[in-house]
Amino acid sequence: MTAQDRMMQKKWGVFNHFLYGSEKGYTDYRADDKEEILRMAEEWNQQVDSFDVEKLARTLHEIGCGYYFITVMQGTRFMIAPNAAYSRITGIAPGEGCARRDLIRDIGEALKQYDIDLYLYYTGDGPHFDKVAGPAMGLYEDYEAGLHGKVDRQFVENWAAVMEEYAVRYGDLVKGWWVDGCYAHLGYDNELLSLYYNAMKKGNPEVLGAFNSGTASFVHPDGDDTPIKWFEHEGFICGEDNDFTYIFQNRFTGGAQNHLLIPLGNYRDGNPCAGWRNTGVRRDKEYLADYIARNNRAGAVITVDIFVDQHGNFDPAQVEALKYVGSRLK
Protein backbone atom coordinates (compact mmCIF):
# COMPACT_ATOMS: atom_id res chain seq x y z
CA MET A 1 0.00 0.00 0.00
CA THR A 2 1.33 3.44 -0.92
CA ALA A 3 1.26 6.39 1.46
CA GLN A 4 -1.44 7.97 -0.72
CA ASP A 5 -3.51 4.79 -0.51
CA ARG A 6 -3.17 4.84 3.27
CA MET A 7 -4.35 8.43 3.47
CA MET A 8 -7.29 7.76 1.16
CA GLN A 9 -8.35 4.71 3.15
CA LYS A 10 -8.42 6.80 6.35
CA LYS A 11 -11.20 8.85 4.65
CA TRP A 12 -11.19 11.81 7.06
CA GLY A 13 -9.39 13.36 9.97
CA VAL A 14 -9.28 16.41 12.21
CA PHE A 15 -7.02 19.44 12.53
CA ASN A 16 -6.06 21.16 15.79
CA HIS A 17 -4.53 24.64 16.02
CA PHE A 18 -2.38 24.50 19.16
CA LEU A 19 -0.50 27.80 19.45
CA TYR A 20 0.85 30.20 22.03
CA GLY A 21 -1.97 32.53 23.07
CA SER A 22 -4.71 30.30 21.66
CA GLU A 23 -6.76 30.56 24.84
CA LYS A 24 -6.62 34.35 25.02
CA GLY A 25 -6.65 35.51 21.43
CA TYR A 26 -2.96 35.80 20.46
CA THR A 27 -2.44 38.98 22.45
CA ASP A 28 1.20 39.76 23.21
CA TYR A 29 3.59 37.51 21.31
CA ARG A 30 5.85 40.36 20.08
CA ALA A 31 7.18 41.48 23.47
CA ASP A 32 10.58 43.22 23.60
CA ASP A 33 11.38 43.06 27.29
CA LYS A 34 13.52 40.06 28.30
CA GLU A 35 11.56 39.44 31.49
CA GLU A 36 8.29 39.55 29.56
CA ILE A 37 9.66 37.13 26.97
CA LEU A 38 10.70 34.71 29.72
CA ARG A 39 7.24 35.00 31.27
CA MET A 40 5.66 34.19 27.91
CA ALA A 41 8.04 31.25 27.43
CA GLU A 42 7.10 29.82 30.80
CA GLU A 43 3.43 30.30 29.98
CA TRP A 44 4.00 28.42 26.72
CA ASN A 45 5.75 25.54 28.47
CA GLN A 46 2.90 25.28 30.97
CA GLN A 47 0.43 25.17 28.08
CA VAL A 48 2.38 22.39 26.35
CA ASP A 49 2.89 20.46 29.58
CA SER A 50 -0.84 20.55 30.36
CA PHE A 51 -1.90 18.95 27.06
CA ASP A 52 -3.40 15.53 27.86
CA VAL A 53 -2.36 13.36 24.92
CA GLU A 54 -4.11 10.26 26.24
CA LYS A 55 -7.41 12.14 26.45
CA LEU A 56 -6.82 13.48 22.94
CA ALA A 57 -6.14 10.04 21.46
CA ARG A 58 -9.06 8.44 23.28
CA THR A 59 -11.50 11.08 22.03
CA LEU A 60 -10.22 10.82 18.46
CA HIS A 61 -10.70 7.05 18.64
CA GLU A 62 -14.25 7.50 19.94
CA ILE A 63 -15.23 9.77 17.08
CA GLY A 64 -13.70 7.37 14.56
CA CYS A 65 -11.39 9.62 12.54
CA GLY A 66 -8.36 8.21 10.75
CA TYR A 67 -5.70 10.87 11.30
CA TYR A 68 -4.88 14.00 13.28
CA PHE A 69 -3.07 17.23 12.42
CA ILE A 70 -1.43 19.56 14.94
CA THR A 71 0.39 22.85 14.40
CA VAL A 72 4.12 22.79 15.12
CA MET A 73 4.05 26.62 15.22
CA GLN A 74 2.62 29.61 13.37
CA GLY A 75 4.25 33.00 13.06
CA THR A 76 5.76 33.28 16.55
CA ARG A 77 8.89 31.90 18.21
CA PHE A 78 6.95 29.20 20.04
CA MET A 79 7.39 25.60 18.85
CA ILE A 80 5.69 22.52 20.34
CA ALA A 81 8.87 20.44 20.69
CA PRO A 82 12.62 20.92 21.30
CA ASN A 83 14.84 21.62 18.30
CA ALA A 84 18.60 22.14 18.49
CA ALA A 85 18.80 23.61 14.97
CA TYR A 86 16.26 26.26 15.92
CA SER A 87 18.25 27.25 19.01
CA ARG A 88 21.52 27.29 17.05
CA ILE A 89 20.18 29.49 14.25
CA THR A 90 18.17 31.93 16.37
CA GLY A 91 20.30 32.03 19.51
CA ILE A 92 17.13 31.45 21.55
CA ALA A 93 17.85 29.12 24.44
CA PRO A 94 16.03 25.78 24.71
CA GLY A 95 12.74 26.27 26.53
CA GLU A 96 12.49 29.95 25.55
CA GLY A 97 11.07 29.31 22.09
CA CYS A 98 10.89 25.56 21.60
CA ALA A 99 8.90 23.83 24.32
CA ARG A 100 10.82 21.67 26.77
CA ARG A 101 8.35 18.81 26.32
CA ASP A 102 8.44 16.83 23.09
CA LEU A 103 4.71 17.09 22.48
CA ILE A 104 4.98 15.71 18.94
CA ARG A 105 6.54 12.48 20.17
CA ASP A 106 4.02 12.14 23.00
CA ILE A 107 1.05 12.67 20.69
CA GLY A 108 2.40 10.29 18.06
CA GLU A 109 2.90 7.50 20.57
CA ALA A 110 -0.58 8.02 22.05
CA LEU A 111 -2.20 7.91 18.60
CA LYS A 112 -0.39 4.68 17.66
CA GLN A 113 -2.47 2.81 20.24
CA TYR A 114 -5.53 3.41 18.07
CA ASP A 115 -3.94 3.28 14.59
CA ILE A 116 -4.57 7.01 14.12
CA ASP A 117 -2.00 8.69 11.88
CA LEU A 118 -0.13 11.85 12.83
CA TYR A 119 0.29 14.75 10.40
CA LEU A 120 2.08 18.02 11.14
CA TYR A 121 1.31 21.61 10.19
CA TYR A 122 4.39 23.74 9.45
CA THR A 123 4.75 27.10 7.73
CA GLY A 124 6.77 28.60 4.89
CA ASP A 125 7.31 31.89 6.70
CA GLY A 126 8.72 30.58 9.98
CA PRO A 127 8.76 32.76 13.12
CA HIS A 128 8.39 35.85 10.93
CA PHE A 129 6.59 37.96 13.55
CA ASP A 130 9.24 37.51 16.25
CA LYS A 131 11.76 40.34 16.53
CA VAL A 132 14.61 37.98 17.44
CA ALA A 133 13.83 34.68 15.74
CA GLY A 134 12.57 36.26 12.51
CA PRO A 135 15.68 38.25 11.55
CA ALA A 136 17.98 35.42 12.74
CA MET A 137 16.11 32.90 10.61
CA GLY A 138 16.07 35.32 7.68
CA LEU A 139 12.49 36.61 7.41
CA TYR A 140 10.91 39.32 9.57
CA GLU A 141 7.61 41.05 8.93
CA ASP A 142 5.81 43.85 10.78
CA TYR A 143 2.55 44.59 9.02
CA GLU A 144 1.74 47.60 11.21
CA ALA A 145 5.06 49.18 10.26
CA GLY A 146 4.56 48.29 6.61
CA LEU A 147 7.45 45.81 6.64
CA HIS A 148 6.73 42.89 4.31
CA GLY A 149 9.61 40.50 3.74
CA LYS A 150 10.34 37.92 1.08
CA VAL A 151 12.04 34.56 1.37
CA ASP A 152 15.47 33.78 -0.04
CA ARG A 153 17.51 30.60 -0.21
CA GLN A 154 19.31 31.29 3.09
CA PHE A 155 16.04 31.61 4.98
CA VAL A 156 14.63 28.44 3.42
CA GLU A 157 17.82 26.50 4.17
CA ASN A 158 17.66 27.63 7.80
CA TRP A 159 13.99 26.82 8.19
CA ALA A 160 14.34 23.51 6.35
CA ALA A 161 17.10 22.53 8.81
CA VAL A 162 14.60 22.92 11.65
CA MET A 163 12.09 20.77 9.77
CA GLU A 164 14.73 18.15 8.98
CA GLU A 165 15.65 17.73 12.63
CA TYR A 166 12.03 17.06 13.49
CA ALA A 167 11.54 14.77 10.48
CA VAL A 168 14.58 12.63 11.27
CA ARG A 169 13.67 12.43 14.96
CA TYR A 170 10.13 11.15 14.34
CA GLY A 171 10.69 9.01 11.26
CA ASP A 172 7.56 7.18 10.13
CA LEU A 173 5.66 8.33 13.22
CA VAL A 174 4.76 11.33 11.03
CA LYS A 175 2.82 10.46 7.89
CA GLY A 176 2.63 13.90 6.33
CA TRP A 177 3.31 17.64 6.48
CA TRP A 178 0.94 20.48 5.53
CA VAL A 179 3.17 23.52 4.94
CA ASP A 180 1.33 26.83 5.07
CA GLY A 181 2.35 30.23 3.71
CA CYS A 182 4.23 28.98 0.64
CA TYR A 183 3.04 31.91 -1.44
CA ALA A 184 4.43 32.99 -4.79
CA HIS A 185 4.35 36.61 -3.61
CA LEU A 186 6.75 35.61 -0.81
CA GLY A 187 9.16 34.33 -3.45
CA TYR A 188 8.40 30.61 -3.41
CA ASP A 189 8.89 28.38 -6.43
CA ASN A 190 9.54 24.68 -7.03
CA GLU A 191 13.27 25.06 -6.36
CA LEU A 192 12.83 26.56 -2.90
CA LEU A 193 9.96 24.27 -1.94
CA SER A 194 12.17 21.31 -2.83
CA LEU A 195 14.33 22.13 0.20
CA TYR A 196 11.40 21.44 2.53
CA TYR A 197 10.37 18.39 0.53
CA ASN A 198 13.87 16.91 0.79
CA ALA A 199 14.01 17.70 4.52
CA MET A 200 10.76 15.91 5.35
CA LYS A 201 11.73 12.91 3.19
CA LYS A 202 14.95 12.38 5.18
CA GLY A 203 12.84 11.30 8.14
CA ASN A 204 10.38 9.15 6.25
CA PRO A 205 10.86 8.44 2.52
CA GLU A 206 7.14 7.66 2.25
CA VAL A 207 5.95 10.86 3.92
CA LEU A 208 3.39 13.00 2.10
CA GLY A 209 3.86 16.75 1.70
CA ALA A 210 1.42 19.53 0.80
CA PHE A 211 2.41 23.17 0.22
CA ASN A 212 -0.22 25.86 0.63
CA SER A 213 -0.47 28.80 -1.75
CA GLY A 214 -3.74 30.05 -0.22
CA THR A 215 -7.44 29.28 -0.22
CA ALA A 216 -9.09 28.46 -3.52
CA SER A 217 -10.63 31.94 -3.77
CA PHE A 218 -7.22 33.51 -3.19
CA VAL A 219 -5.59 31.37 -5.86
CA HIS A 220 -8.36 31.97 -8.40
CA PRO A 221 -9.40 35.65 -8.37
CA ASP A 222 -11.74 34.98 -11.31
CA GLY A 223 -14.02 33.04 -8.95
CA ASP A 224 -12.98 29.51 -9.90
CA ASP A 225 -12.80 27.59 -6.62
CA THR A 226 -11.11 24.46 -7.98
CA PRO A 227 -8.38 23.35 -5.54
CA ILE A 228 -4.93 23.28 -7.08
CA LYS A 229 -1.61 21.42 -6.82
CA TRP A 230 1.07 24.04 -6.10
CA PHE A 231 4.38 22.15 -5.75
CA GLU A 232 5.40 19.58 -8.36
CA HIS A 233 6.03 16.78 -5.84
CA GLU A 234 3.02 17.23 -3.58
CA GLY A 235 1.68 13.96 -2.23
CA PHE A 236 -1.67 15.54 -1.40
CA ILE A 237 -3.11 18.95 -2.20
CA CYS A 238 -3.59 21.46 0.61
CA GLY A 239 -7.17 22.25 -0.33
CA GLU A 240 -7.70 25.05 2.20
CA ASP A 241 -11.33 26.17 2.05
CA ASN A 242 -13.85 27.95 4.28
CA ASP A 243 -16.97 25.80 3.92
CA PHE A 244 -18.11 22.28 3.13
CA THR A 245 -19.33 22.83 -0.43
CA TYR A 246 -16.75 21.69 -2.99
CA ILE A 247 -17.21 18.12 -4.31
CA PHE A 248 -14.34 16.38 -6.08
CA GLN A 249 -15.02 14.31 -9.17
CA ASN A 250 -11.83 12.23 -8.99
CA ARG A 251 -9.08 11.12 -6.65
CA PHE A 252 -6.02 12.97 -7.96
CA THR A 253 -4.94 16.41 -9.15
CA GLY A 254 -1.73 16.10 -11.12
CA GLY A 255 -0.82 12.93 -9.24
CA ALA A 256 -1.51 14.46 -5.78
CA GLN A 257 -4.18 12.96 -3.53
CA ASN A 258 -7.23 15.23 -3.51
CA HIS A 259 -7.88 16.67 -0.06
CA LEU A 260 -9.66 19.58 1.62
CA LEU A 261 -9.08 21.27 4.98
CA ILE A 262 -12.19 23.09 6.25
CA PRO A 263 -13.19 24.62 9.63
CA LEU A 264 -16.29 23.24 11.36
CA GLY A 265 -16.60 25.98 13.99
CA ASN A 266 -18.90 28.98 13.79
CA TYR A 267 -17.71 32.04 11.92
CA ARG A 268 -16.59 34.83 14.23
CA ASP A 269 -18.66 37.98 13.67
CA GLY A 270 -20.05 36.47 10.48
CA ASN A 271 -16.62 36.46 8.82
CA PRO A 272 -16.43 33.42 6.49
CA CYS A 273 -12.63 33.36 6.90
CA ALA A 274 -12.81 33.20 10.70
CA GLY A 275 -14.10 29.76 11.58
CA TRP A 276 -10.72 28.23 12.38
CA ARG A 277 -10.26 26.73 15.87
CA ASN A 278 -13.70 27.83 16.92
CA THR A 279 -16.46 26.01 18.77
CA GLY A 280 -19.86 25.14 17.37
CA VAL A 281 -21.12 23.17 14.41
CA ARG A 282 -21.75 25.33 11.37
CA ARG A 283 -23.01 22.39 9.31
CA ASP A 284 -25.24 19.80 10.95
CA LYS A 285 -24.05 16.23 11.40
CA GLU A 286 -26.18 14.78 8.60
CA TYR A 287 -24.92 17.33 6.10
CA LEU A 288 -21.31 16.85 7.25
CA ALA A 289 -21.45 13.05 6.99
CA ASP A 290 -23.04 13.20 3.55
CA TYR A 291 -20.51 15.77 2.35
CA ILE A 292 -17.50 13.72 3.43
CA ALA A 293 -19.03 10.52 2.05
CA ARG A 294 -19.60 12.11 -1.36
CA ASN A 295 -15.96 13.19 -1.54
CA ASN A 296 -14.78 9.80 -0.29
CA ARG A 297 -16.67 8.11 -3.10
CA ALA A 298 -14.61 10.17 -5.55
CA GLY A 299 -11.44 9.07 -3.74
CA ALA A 300 -10.87 12.40 -1.93
CA VAL A 301 -10.06 12.96 1.75
CA ILE A 302 -11.51 15.62 4.08
CA THR A 303 -9.85 17.19 7.13
CA VAL A 304 -12.11 18.99 9.62
CA ASP A 305 -10.63 21.83 11.66
CA ILE A 306 -12.06 21.72 15.20
CA PHE A 307 -11.62 23.22 18.65
CA VAL A 308 -9.35 21.42 21.12
CA ASP A 309 -8.20 23.40 24.16
CA GLN A 310 -4.78 23.37 25.81
CA HIS A 311 -5.78 20.46 28.06
CA GLY A 312 -7.01 18.20 25.26
CA ASN A 313 -10.70 18.97 25.82
CA PHE A 314 -13.03 19.01 22.79
CA ASP A 315 -16.18 21.02 22.14
CA PRO A 316 -19.06 18.66 23.09
CA ALA A 317 -21.21 19.78 20.14
CA GLN A 318 -18.39 18.98 17.72
CA VAL A 319 -17.75 15.61 19.38
CA GLU A 320 -21.43 14.68 18.95
CA ALA A 321 -21.39 15.66 15.26
CA LEU A 322 -18.10 13.90 14.55
CA LYS A 323 -19.16 10.70 16.31
CA TYR A 324 -22.10 10.62 13.94
CA VAL A 325 -19.76 11.15 10.99
CA GLY A 326 -17.49 8.37 12.20
CA SER A 327 -20.35 5.92 12.61
CA ARG A 328 -21.75 6.74 9.16
CA LEU A 329 -18.39 6.37 7.40
CA LYS A 330 -17.24 3.09 8.93
Protein Blocks (a to p, Z undefined) as FASTA:
>chain_A
ZZklmmmmnopacdddddehklnopmmlmbfblklmmmmmmmmmmmmmmpcfklmmmmmm
mnopabdcddfbghiabdcbdcfklmmmnopaghilpcfbdfklmmmmmmmmnopacddd
ddfkljmlbmklmmmnopacdfknopacdddfklmmmmmmmmmmmmmmnmmmbgbdcdeh
iafklopafklmmmmmmmmmmmomkbccdddebdfklmmmnopacdcdfbfklfbdfkia
fbdfbccfbfbeghiacdddddfbdcehhiaklmghiecjfbafklmmmmmmmmmmnopa
cdddddddfkopacfklmmmmmmmmmmmZZ
